[in-house]
Amino acid sequence: MAEGFEENETKEMIASVLTEEMFYMMKNEEHFDAERYAEKLSLLPGYLKGYDDGDAAPVPEPVRGGPSVGRNEPCPCGSGKKYKKCCGK
């Protein structure tokens, strides 16, 4: 039985902690504290909230609109005008 995380998962966890530490430093206008960073890394993976062995929530798909209207086509609002002269302004 293999123990541990995949290489990419490990990199993501370390990057998350480093990003959080950098945000904390900028927000509080402090210098990098290697001891605090090392302490956070030692608490991995339990340190990261919501991280559960790769069973991440699915990424939602972007909302895609319907087919686009050409400039010279009739406006979809029903005015009878060309799109460029009506809603396309």
Distance bins in CASP14 RR format, pairs under 12 A and 6 or more apart:
PFRMAT RR
TARGET T0000
AUTHOR 0000-0000-0000
RMODE 2
METHOD distances of the structure
MODEL  1
3 45 0 0 0 0 0 1 0 0 0 0 0
3 53 0 0 0 0 0 1 0 0 0 0 0
4 10 0 0 0 0 1 0 0 0 0 0 0
4 13 0 0 0 0 0 1 0 0 0 0 0
4 44 0 0 0 0 0 1 0 0 0 0 0
4 45 0 0 0 0 1 0 0 0 0 0 0
4 53 0 0 0 0 1 0 0 0 0 0 0
4 54 0 0 0 0 0 1 0 0 0 0 0
5 11 0 0 0 0 1 0 0 0 0 0 0
5 12 0 0 0 0 1 0 0 0 0 0 0
5 13 1 0 0 1 0 0 0 0 0 0 0
5 14 0 0 0 0 0 1 0 0 0 0 0
5 44 0 0 0 0 1 0 0 0 0 0 0
5 45 1 0 0 1 0 0 0 0 0 0 0
5 46 0 0 0 0 0 1 0 0 0 0 0
5 48 0 0 0 0 0 1 0 0 0 0 0
5 51 0 0 0 0 1 0 0 0 0 0 0
5 52 0 0 0 0 0 1 0 0 0 0 0
5 53 0 0 0 0 1 0 0 0 0 0 0
5 54 0 0 0 0 1 0 0 0 0 0 0
6 12 0 0 0 0 1 0 0 0 0 0 0
6 13 0 0 0 0 0 1 0 0 0 0 0
6 45 0 0 0 0 0 1 0 0 0 0 0
6 53 0 0 0 0 0 1 0 0 0 0 0
6 54 0 0 0 0 1 0 0 0 0 0 0
7 13 0 0 0 0 0 1 0 0 0 0 0
7 14 0 0 0 0 0 1 0 0 0 0 0
8 14 0 0 0 0 0 1 0 0 0 0 0
8 15 0 0 0 0 0 1 0 0 0 0 0
8 54 0 0 0 0 0 1 0 0 0 0 0
9 15 0 0 0 0 0 1 0 0 0 0 0
9 16 0 0 0 0 0 1 0 0 0 0 0
9 44 0 0 0 0 0 1 0 0 0 0 0
9 45 0 0 0 0 1 0 0 0 0 0 0
9 48 0 0 0 0 0 1 0 0 0 0 0
9 51 0 0 0 0 1 0 0 0 0 0 0
9 52 0 0 0 0 0 1 0 0 0 0 0
9 53 0 0 0 0 1 0 0 0 0 0 0
9 54 1 0 0 1 0 0 0 0 0 0 0
9 55 0 0 0 0 0 1 0 0 0 0 0
9 56 0 0 0 0 0 1 0 0 0 0 0
10 16 0 0 0 0 0 1 0 0 0 0 0
10 17 0 0 0 0 0 1 0 0 0 0 0
10 41 0 0 0 0 0 1 0 0 0 0 0
10 44 0 0 0 0 1 0 0 0 0 0 0
10 45 0 0 0 0 1 0 0 0 0 0 0
10 48 0 0 0 0 0 1 0 0 0 0 0
10 51 0 0 0 0 0 1 0 0 0 0 0
10 54 0 0 0 0 0 1 0 0 0 0 0
11 17 0 0 0 0 0 1 0 0 0 0 0
11 18 0 0 0 0 0 1 0 0 0 0 0
11 44 0 0 0 0 0 1 0 0 0 0 0
12 18 0 0 0 0 0 1 0 0 0 0 0
12 19 0 0 0 0 0 1 0 0 0 0 0
12 44 0 0 0 0 0 1 0 0 0 0 0
12 45 0 0 0 0 0 1 0 0 0 0 0
12 48 0 0 0 0 1 0 0 0 0 0 0
12 51 0 0 0 0 1 0 0 0 0 0 0
12 54 0 0 0 0 1 0 0 0 0 0 0
12 56 0 0 0 0 1 0 0 0 0 0 0
13 19 0 0 0 0 0 1 0 0 0 0 0
13 20 0 0 0 0 0 1 0 0 0 0 0
13 40 0 0 0 0 0 1 0 0 0 0 0
13 41 0 0 0 0 1 0 0 0 0 0 0
13 43 0 0 0 0 0 1 0 0 0 0 0
13 44 1 0 1 0 0 0 0 0 0 0 0
13 45 1 0 1 0 0 0 0 0 0 0 0
13 46 0 0 0 0 1 0 0 0 0 0 0
13 47 0 0 0 0 1 0 0 0 0 0 0
13 48 1 0 1 0 0 0 0 0 0 0 0
13 49 0 0 0 0 0 1 0 0 0 0 0
13 50 0 0 0 0 0 1 0 0 0 0 0
13 51 1 0 0 1 0 0 0 0 0 0 0
13 53 0 0 0 0 0 1 0 0 0 0 0
13 54 0 0 0 0 0 1 0 0 0 0 0
14 20 0 0 0 0 0 1 0 0 0 0 0
14 21 0 0 0 0 0 1 0 0 0 0 0
14 37 0 0 0 0 0 1 0 0 0 0 0
14 38 0 0 0 0 0 1 0 0 0 0 0
14 40 0 0 0 0 1 0 0 0 0 0 0
14 41 1 0 0 1 0 0 0 0 0 0 0
14 42 0 0 0 0 0 1 0 0 0 0 0
14 43 0 0 0 0 0 1 0 0 0 0 0
14 44 1 0 0 1 0 0 0 0 0 0 0
14 45 0 0 0 0 0 1 0 0 0 0 0
14 47 0 0 0 0 0 1 0 0 0 0 0
14 48 0 0 0 0 0 1 0 0 0 0 0
15 21 0 0 0 0 0 1 0 0 0 0 0
15 22 0 0 0 0 0 1 0 0 0 0 0
15 41 0 0 0 0 0 1 0 0 0 0 0
15 44 0 0 0 0 0 1 0 0 0 0 0
15 48 0 0 0 0 0 1 0 0 0 0 0
16 22 0 0 0 0 0 1 0 0 0 0 0
16 23 0 0 0 0 0 1 0 0 0 0 0
16 40 0 0 0 0 1 0 0 0 0 0 0
16 41 0 0 0 0 0 1 0 0 0 0 0
16 44 0 0 0 0 1 0 0 0 0 0 0
16 45 0 0 0 0 0 1 0 0 0 0 0
16 46 0 0 0 0 0 1 0 0 0 0 0
16 47 0 0 0 0 1 0 0 0 0 0 0
16 48 1 0 1 0 0 0 0 0 0 0 0
16 49 0 0 0 0 0 1 0 0 0 0 0
16 50 0 0 0 0 0 1 0 0 0 0 0
16 51 0 0 0 0 1 0 0 0 0 0 0
17 23 0 0 0 0 0 1 0 0 0 0 0
17 24 0 0 0 0 0 1 0 0 0 0 0
17 36 0 0 0 0 0 1 0 0 0 0 0
17 37 1 0 0 1 0 0 0 0 0 0 0
17 38 0 0 0 0 0 1 0 0 0 0 0
17 39 0 0 0 0 0 1 0 0 0 0 0
17 40 1 0 1 0 0 0 0 0 0 0 0
17 41 1 0 1 0 0 0 0 0 0 0 0
17 42 0 0 0 0 0 1 0 0 0 0 0
17 43 0 0 0 0 1 0 0 0 0 0 0
17 44 1 0 0 1 0 0 0 0 0 0 0
17 45 0 0 0 0 0 1 0 0 0 0 0
17 46 0 0 0 0 0 1 0 0 0 0 0
17 47 1 0 0 1 0 0 0 0 0 0 0
17 48 1 0 0 1 0 0 0 0 0 0 0
17 49 0 0 0 0 0 1 0 0 0 0 0
17 51 0 0 0 0 0 1 0 0 0 0 0
18 24 0 0 0 0 0 1 0 0 0 0 0
18 25 0 0 0 0 0 1 0 0 0 0 0
18 32 0 0 0 0 0 1 0 0 0 0 0
18 34 0 0 0 0 0 1 0 0 0 0 0
18 36 0 0 0 0 0 1 0 0 0 0 0
18 37 1 0 0 1 0 0 0 0 0 0 0
18 38 0 0 0 0 0 1 0 0 0 0 0
18 40 0 0 0 0 1 0 0 0 0 0 0
18 41 0 0 0 0 1 0 0 0 0 0 0
18 44 0 0 0 0 0 1 0 0 0 0 0
18 48 0 0 0 0 0 1 0 0 0 0 0
19 25 0 0 0 0 0 1 0 0 0 0 0
19 26 0 0 0 0 0 1 0 0 0 0 0
19 37 0 0 0 0 0 1 0 0 0 0 0
19 40 0 0 0 0 0 1 0 0 0 0 0
19 48 0 0 0 0 0 1 0 0 0 0 0
20 26 0 0 0 0 0 1 0 0 0 0 0
20 27 0 0 0 0 0 1 0 0 0 0 0
20 36 0 0 0 0 0 1 0 0 0 0 0
20 37 0 0 0 0 1 0 0 0 0 0 0
20 40 1 0 0 1 0 0 0 0 0 0 0
20 41 0 0 0 0 0 1 0 0 0 0 0
20 44 0 0 0 0 0 1 0 0 0 0 0
20 47 0 0 0 0 1 0 0 0 0 0 0
20 48 0 0 0 0 1 0 0 0 0 0 0
20 49 0 0 0 0 0 1 0 0 0 0 0
21 27 0 0 0 0 0 1 0 0 0 0 0
21 28 0 0 0 0 0 1 0 0 0 0 0
21 30 0 0 0 0 1 0 0 0 0 0 0
21 31 0 0 0 0 0 1 0 0 0 0 0
21 32 1 0 0 1 0 0 0 0 0 0 0
21 33 0 0 0 0 1 0 0 0 0 0 0
21 34 0 0 0 0 1 0 0 0 0 0 0
21 35 0 0 0 0 0 1 0 0 0 0 0
21 36 1 0 0 1 0 0 0 0 0 0 0
21 37 1 0 1 0 0 0 0 0 0 0 0
21 38 0 0 0 0 0 1 0 0 0 0 0
21 39 0 0 0 0 0 1 0 0 0 0 0
21 40 1 0 0 1 0 0 0 0 0 0 0
21 41 0 0 0 0 1 0 0 0 0 0 0
21 47 0 0 0 0 0 1 0 0 0 0 0
22 28 0 0 0 0 0 1 0 0 0 0 0
22 30 0 0 0 0 0 1 0 0 0 0 0
22 31 0 0 0 0 0 1 0 0 0 0 0
22 32 0 0 0 0 1 0 0 0 0 0 0
22 33 0 0 0 0 0 1 0 0 0 0 0
22 36 0 0 0 0 0 1 0 0 0 0 0
22 37 0 0 0 0 1 0 0 0 0 0 0
22 40 0 0 0 0 0 1 0 0 0 0 0
23 30 0 0 0 0 0 1 0 0 0 0 0
24 30 1 0 0 1 0 0 0 0 0 0 0
24 31 0 0 0 0 0 1 0 0 0 0 0
24 32 0 0 0 0 0 1 0 0 0 0 0
24 33 0 0 0 0 1 0 0 0 0 0 0
24 36 0 0 0 0 1 0 0 0 0 0 0
24 37 0 0 0 0 1 0 0 0 0 0 0
24 40 0 0 0 0 1 0 0 0 0 0 0
25 31 1 0 0 1 0 0 0 0 0 0 0
25 32 1 0 0 1 0 0 0 0 0 0 0
25 33 1 0 0 1 0 0 0 0 0 0 0
25 34 0 0 0 0 0 1 0 0 0 0 0
25 36 0 0 0 0 1 0 0 0 0 0 0
25 37 0 0 0 0 1 0 0 0 0 0 0
26 32 0 0 0 0 0 1 0 0 0 0 0
28 36 0 0 0 0 0 1 0 0 0 0 0
30 36 0 0 0 0 1 0 0 0 0 0 0
30 37 0 0 0 0 0 1 0 0 0 0 0
31 37 0 0 0 0 0 1 0 0 0 0 0
32 38 0 0 0 0 0 1 0 0 0 0 0
33 39 0 0 0 0 1 0 0 0 0 0 0
33 40 0 0 0 0 0 1 0 0 0 0 0
34 40 0 0 0 0 0 1 0 0 0 0 0
34 41 0 0 0 0 0 1 0 0 0 0 0
35 41 0 0 0 0 0 1 0 0 0 0 0
35 42 0 0 0 0 0 1 0 0 0 0 0
36 42 0 0 0 0 0 1 0 0 0 0 0
36 43 0 0 0 0 0 1 0 0 0 0 0
37 43 0 0 0 0 0 1 0 0 0 0 0
37 44 0 0 0 0 0 1 0 0 0 0 0
37 47 0 0 0 0 0 1 0 0 0 0 0
38 44 0 0 0 0 0 1 0 0 0 0 0
39 47 0 0 0 0 1 0 0 0 0 0 0
40 46 0 0 0 0 0 1 0 0 0 0 0
40 47 1 0 1 0 0 0 0 0 0 0 0
40 48 0 0 0 0 1 0 0 0 0 0 0
41 47 0 0 0 0 1 0 0 0 0 0 0
41 48 0 0 0 0 0 1 0 0 0 0 0
43 49 0 0 0 0 0 1 0 0 0 0 0
43 51 0 0 0 0 0 1 0 0 0 0 0
44 51 0 0 0 0 1 0 0 0 0 0 0
45 51 1 0 1 0 0 0 0 0 0 0 0
45 52 0 0 0 0 1 0 0 0 0 0 0
45 53 0 0 0 0 1 0 0 0 0 0 0
45 54 0 0 0 0 0 1 0 0 0 0 0
46 52 0 0 0 0 1 0 0 0 0 0 0
46 53 0 0 0 0 0 1 0 0 0 0 0
48 54 0 0 0 0 0 1 0 0 0 0 0
48 56 0 0 0 0 0 1 0 0 0 0 0
50 56 0 0 0 0 1 0 0 0 0 0 0
50 57 0 0 0 0 1 0 0 0 0 0 0
51 57 0 0 0 0 0 1 0 0 0 0 0
66 76 0 0 0 0 0 1 0 0 0 0 0
67 73 0 0 0 0 0 1 0 0 0 0 0
67 76 0 0 0 0 1 0 0 0 0 0 0
68 76 0 0 0 0 0 1 0 0 0 0 0
68 83 0 0 0 0 1 0 0 0 0 0 0
68 88 0 0 0 0 0 1 0 0 0 0 0
69 75 1 0 0 1 0 0 0 0 0 0 0
69 76 1 0 1 0 0 0 0 0 0 0 0
69 77 0 0 0 0 1 0 0 0 0 0 0
69 78 0 0 0 0 0 1 0 0 0 0 0
69 81 0 0 0 0 0 1 0 0 0 0 0
69 82 0 0 0 0 1 0 0 0 0 0 0
69 83 1 0 1 0 0 0 0 0 0 0 0
69 84 0 0 0 0 1 0 0 0 0 0 0
69 86 0 0 0 0 0 1 0 0 0 0 0
69 87 0 0 0 0 1 0 0 0 0 0 0
69 88 0 0 0 0 1 0 0 0 0 0 0
70 76 0 0 0 0 0 1 0 0 0 0 0
70 82 0 0 0 0 1 0 0 0 0 0 0
70 83 1 0 1 0 0 0 0 0 0 0 0
70 84 0 0 0 0 1 0 0 0 0 0 0
70 86 0 0 0 0 0 1 0 0 0 0 0
70 87 0 0 0 0 0 1 0 0 0 0 0
70 88 0 0 0 0 1 0 0 0 0 0 0
71 81 0 0 0 0 0 1 0 0 0 0 0
71 82 1 0 0 1 0 0 0 0 0 0 0
71 83 1 0 1 0 0 0 0 0 0 0 0
71 84 1 0 1 0 0 0 0 0 0 0 0
71 85 0 0 0 0 1 0 0 0 0 0 0
71 86 0 0 0 0 0 1 0 0 0 0 0
71 87 0 0 0 0 0 1 0 0 0 0 0
71 88 1 0 0 1 0 0 0 0 0 0 0
71 89 0 0 0 0 0 1 0 0 0 0 0
72 81 0 0 0 0 0 1 0 0 0 0 0
72 82 1 0 1 0 0 0 0 0 0 0 0
72 83 1 0 0 1 0 0 0 0 0 0 0
72 84 1 0 0 1 0 0 0 0 0 0 0
72 85 0 0 0 0 1 0 0 0 0 0 0
72 86 0 0 0 0 0 1 0 0 0 0 0
72 88 0 0 0 0 0 1 0 0 0 0 0
73 80 0 0 0 0 0 1 0 0 0 0 0
73 81 0 0 0 0 0 1 0 0 0 0 0
73 82 1 0 0 1 0 0 0 0 0 0 0
73 83 1 0 1 0 0 0 0 0 0 0 0
73 84 0 0 0 0 1 0 0 0 0 0 0
73 85 0 0 0 0 0 1 0 0 0 0 0
73 86 0 0 0 0 0 1 0 0 0 0 0
73 87 0 0 0 0 0 1 0 0 0 0 0
73 88 0 0 0 0 0 1 0 0 0 0 0
74 80 1 0 1 0 0 0 0 0 0 0 0
74 81 1 0 0 1 0 0 0 0 0 0 0
74 82 1 0 0 1 0 0 0 0 0 0 0
74 83 1 0 0 1 0 0 0 0 0 0 0
74 84 0 0 0 0 0 1 0 0 0 0 0
74 85 0 0 0 0 0 1 0 0 0 0 0
74 86 0 0 0 0 1 0 0 0 0 0 0
74 87 0 0 0 0 0 1 0 0 0 0 0
75 81 1 0 1 0 0 0 0 0 0 0 0
75 82 1 0 0 1 0 0 0 0 0 0 0
75 83 1 0 1 0 0 0 0 0 0 0 0
75 84 0 0 0 0 1 0 0 0 0 0 0
75 85 1 0 0 1 0 0 0 0 0 0 0
75 86 1 1 0 0 0 0 0 0 0 0 0
75 87 1 0 1 0 0 0 0 0 0 0 0
75 88 1 0 0 1 0 0 0 0 0 0 0
75 89 0 0 0 0 0 1 0 0 0 0 0
76 82 0 0 0 0 0 1 0 0 0 0 0
76 83 1 0 0 1 0 0 0 0 0 0 0
76 86 0 0 0 0 1 0 0 0 0 0 0
76 87 1 0 0 1 0 0 0 0 0 0 0
76 88 0 0 0 0 0 1 0 0 0 0 0
77 83 0 0 0 0 1 0 0 0 0 0 0
77 85 0 0 0 0 0 1 0 0 0 0 0
77 86 1 0 0 1 0 0 0 0 0 0 0
77 87 1 0 1 0 0 0 0 0 0 0 0
77 88 0 0 0 0 1 0 0 0 0 0 0
78 86 0 0 0 0 1 0 0 0 0 0 0
78 87 0 0 0 0 1 0 0 0 0 0 0
79 85 0 0 0 0 1 0 0 0 0 0 0
79 86 1 0 1 0 0 0 0 0 0 0 0
79 87 0 0 0 0 1 0 0 0 0 0 0
79 88 0 0 0 0 0 1 0 0 0 0 0
80 86 1 0 0 1 0 0 0 0 0 0 0
80 87 0 0 0 0 0 1 0 0 0 0 0
81 87 0 0 0 0 1 0 0 0 0 0 0
81 88 0 0 0 0 1 0 0 0 0 0 0
81 89 0 0 0 0 0 1 0 0 0 0 0
82 88 0 0 0 0 1 0 0 0 0 0 0
82 89 0 0 0 0 0 1 0 0 0 0 0
83 89 0 0 0 0 1 0 0 0 0 0 0
END
